[in-house]
């Protein structure tokens, strides 16, 4: 059986856990998932959306044209580039003076770029345009999928763990505080924010209840369609 090799550029290790579980639900077959960013043994670029931004900028510095033709990515059948949609609320200065300077020098698209929500689609489109601006002379290839969970991958965990009638599930994709709300639940349901151990323990719910996640999170459905288009 063909076992696809998938590369992931993400904000952090908890995003890896949620996206890995989502891929299990989507592909229904074995696969290899490699976390390119943040790189555990060489954390030069840092975590968070600032680290993702620096990875994109580095990709644009070393290569011109399609990411499919980047020699460092040649062994992969799929490249997932992830960014939480709540980045649309941020400013470059939030990542420090160096990133602010880089944004000015490279004329990167403006942040914040959030649009009225609901629907979340407008903000997602605006943020994707910003992301593509960070890549410079590089363009996503046929094997590239952009993953923009709204407002974060934590929302997918909320949708998997809680009933659709729960307060945290109301307007889920437009609520930047939904992921933080998991840490405020009663002890039996509580999930500590950005705890890799706890996200890994609960990620199986994303896999098992992926249909519930898609019902509450349009971006989960969009991600599935994009992945299946590359790896049918």
N, C-alpha and C positions, 0 to 999 in steps of 0.2 A: 504494500500500500504506500502511495506517495504521502510522505510526511512533510508538509510545507515548512520552510524556514522563514520565520517572521522576525523582523526587527522592530523595536519600539523606542521612540523618543518620547519621554514623558516627564512630567514635573517631579515625580517622586515615586518611591517604592510602593506606597499604598495605591497609587494609580495603576501600577503594574499588576497588583493583585486583582483589582476589579476588572481591568481590561483582559487579563488572562482568563478569568472566569467567564467573561462575556464571549471570548473567542471559543471556549469549550462548548458553550451553548450554541454558537453559530455554526461551527465547523463539524461537530460530531465525529471527529477523527483525531488521531494523534498529530501533534505539531511541535515544533521547537520555537520557543519565544526567547529572544535575546534582548535584554535591556541595554540599549546603546547610551542612553542619557536618562538619569544620572548614571555614570559608570562607577560601580561600587569600588573597584580597586584603584581608580584614578580620578578622584572627584575634583578635577581642576575647574570645571565650569560651574560647580555648585548645584544645589537643588532648586526646586521651584520654577516659576515661569521665567525667571531671569536666566536660569541655566539652560532652559529650552531655547530661549532667544539667542544665547551665545552659541549654542550648537548650530542653529540655523545660520547664524552669521558666519560661523566657521565653514559650514558646508558651501556657502556662497563664495568664500575666499579661496577654497581649494579646487572648485569645480565650476564649469560653465555648461549650461544646457540641462538636460533631463536628469533627475536623480537616478533614473534607471541606468544611466551610463556612468555613474560615479563608481570608480573602481573599488572604493571601500565598502560599497553596498552590493557588489555584484553577486555575492553568494546567496542573497535573500530573495525569496519569492514574493514577499510583501513587506512594505515599509509603512508603519503606522506612525504618524506624527500627531501627538496629543497636546491639547491645551484646554484647560478648564475655561468655560465661558465667562466665569467671574473675572477673568483677566481684562475683560472689556471695561471693567470699572476702575482699573488701575492707571497709574502714571509711570512713565519710565523712571522718574526720580525715585520711585518706591524701591527700585533695585540698586540705588546708589548713584553717585555722581558720574562714575565711569559709564554706566549704561545710558544715562541722560546725555552725556557727551557723544556717545556712539550714535544715539538716535538723531541728534542734531547733525552730526557729520554725514550720516548716511541718508538723511531726509526720510527716515522711516515714517510710515503712516501714523496718524495721530492716535494717541491714547489719552483719556478714555474714549471708547467708541460705542458705548452701549446705546441701544435703541429702545423705544417703548416696548414693554413686555407685560402681558402677552400680546402677540405671539413672540416666541423666542427667536424665530427664524431671522428677523432683521438683525439682531445682535450677533447671531452666529455668522451671517454673511459678512458683516462688518469686521468681525474678529478674524475671519479667514483671510480677508483682504490684507489685514495688518500682518498676519503670519506670513503670507506670501511676500510681503514687502521685506521681511527680515531675510528671506532667502536670496535677495539680490538677483544675481544673474542665473540662478538655478530655478528650475520649474519642477513641480511634482510630475512624476512619470506615470505610466499606465499601471505600475505596481505600487503606487503611493495612495494611501488612504488617510484623510484628515479626520481625526477623532476629536470632537468638540462636545463633551458632556456638559449639560446645562443643569445648574450652574457649575457643577463639578462632578467628578466620578462618585463622590459621596452621595449624590442624588440617586444614582443607580442603586447604591446600597440601601438607601432609605426605601426606595420602591420595592426592593426585594424582601426587606425585613418587616415592613409594617403594612397593615391593611390599607387599602385605597381610601378608606374613610378617615384615617388618622390625620390629625391637624397638620403634621409635617408633609403630608402628601398633597395638600391643597395648594395649587399653583406652584408645584414643585420646581419646575424648570425656570421659574422667575424668582425663586427665593434663594439669594446668596447665603442665607443663614441655615439652610436645611441640613447641611452636613454637620455643622456645629451642634445642631439640635439633637443629633444622635447621642452626644456626650451628656445631654441633660435628661435623658429618659430614665425611668425607674431602673434600678440596678440590674434586674434580670434582662433588660433590653438594651442596656447602655453599650455604646461603642465609642471608645476613646478616640478623639480626632487625631488623625495622622499617626496612629499606632499601627505599624506594619504587622505586628503579631496579631492584633485584634482584627484587622482588616483581612488578613489571611484566614483567620478562623471563621469569619463570616462570609467570605467571598463565595463559598459553595452555594449560598442562598441566591446569589446573582445567577449562577449557572442553573440551579434548579428552578428558579422562578423568573427566568428571562422573559417569558411572555408577559408577566406582571410588570416588569421593568419597561418593556416596550409600550405597554398600555398607558403608562404614566409619563414616559420620557420619549418624546418624538426623536430626540437626538440618538437614542439607543437604536431605534428602528432605522434611522439614516445610516448609522455606523454599520449595522448588519447588512444593509443593501450594498454599501460600498465594498465591504469585505467579500461578499458573495460574488460581486462583479469581477473581482480579481481572482478569487479562489472558489469557483463554483463547485 
